[in-house]
Amino acid sequence: MRQRLDIVNDEMRAVAEFAQTIEPLIPLRNHSILGHGFRGIGEEEIARQIWRRVGATQNLLEACLNVLESLRVPKVENPYEMIRQVVLKALQ
């Protein structure tokens, strides 16, 4: 994700910036049980990788919520309900 951020619109810029923010997590994921390895990854290590990228002023959840907000994704208590509604609409 090393490309320039002169993206077409603000929504895509927010997505591209978020993708760059979480890029350092890719090797952690790959070495964890979720990826190809068996290494345990703790919250502190994730926070340390993100802090290197965005600094102490923003956490990963806030960054994710900012991207969703910029994409105008509605806030819901249960994200599975939103998916359920999309599926039900598609089946009609």
C-alpha positions in Angstrom: 0.0 0.0 0.0 2.7 2.5 -0.9 0.7 4.4 -3.5 -0.1 8.1 -3.4 -3.2 9.3 -1.6 -4.4 11.7 -4.3 -7.5 9.5 -4.5 -10.7 10.5 -6.4 -12.9 11.4 -3.4 -12.9 11.7 0.4 -14.5 8.3 0.9 -11.8 6.5 -1.0 -9.1 8.6 0.6 -10.3 7.5 4.1 -10.2 3.9 3.0 -6.7 4.2 1.6 -5.5 6.0 4.8 -7.0 3.3 7.0 -5.5 0.5 4.9 -2.1 2.2 5.3 -2.7 2.4 9.1 -3.4 -1.3 9.4 -0.6 -2.4 7.0 1.8 -3.1 9.9 -0.7 -5.6 11.2 -0.4 -7.9 8.2 2.8 -9.6 9.3 1.3 -10.1 12.8 -1.7 -11.7 11.3 0.3 -13.9 9.0 2.4 -15.2 11.9 -0.6 -15.8 14.2 -3.0 -18.7 14.3 -5.4 -16.7 12.1 -2.8 -16.7 9.4 0.0 -19.3 8.7 1.6 -19.6 12.1 1.1 -20.3 15.7 2.4 -17.2 17.3 0.2 -15.5 19.9 -0.5 -11.8 19.2 -1.5 -9.6 22.1 -3.4 -6.4 22.3 -0.3 -4.6 23.4 1.7 -5.6 20.3 -1.2 -4.6 18.0 -1.4 -1.2 19.8 2.3 -0.7 19.5 2.3 -1.3 15.7 -0.7 1.0 15.2 0.9 3.7 17.5 4.0 3.7 15.3 1.7 4.5 12.3 -0.8 7.0 13.7 0.6 8.1 17.1 -1.1 8.0 20.4 -3.9 10.3 19.4 -6.0 7.7 17.7 -6.7 4.1 18.3 -7.6 1.4 15.8 -11.2 1.3 16.6 -11.6 5.0 16.2 -9.8 4.8 12.8 -12.1 2.1 11.7 -15.2 3.9 12.8 -14.0 7.1 11.0 -13.7 5.1 7.8 -17.2 3.6 8.2 -18.6 7.1 8.9 -16.9 8.6 5.8 -18.4 5.8 3.7 -21.8 6.6 5.2 -22.2 3.1 6.7 -25.0 3.4 9.2 -24.1 2.7 12.9 -25.9 -0.3 14.2 -25.8 -2.1 17.5 -25.5 -5.5 15.9 -23.5 -5.6 12.6 -24.9 -9.0 11.8 -28.4 -7.4 11.6 -27.2 -5.1 8.9 -25.8 -8.0 6.9 -29.1 -9.9 7.5 -31.1 -7.0 6.1 -28.9 -6.9 3.0 -29.4 -10.6 2.4 -33.1 -10.4 3.0 -33.4 -7.5 0.5 -31.4 -9.4 -2.1 -33.6 -12.5 -1.7 -36.8 -10.5 -2.4 
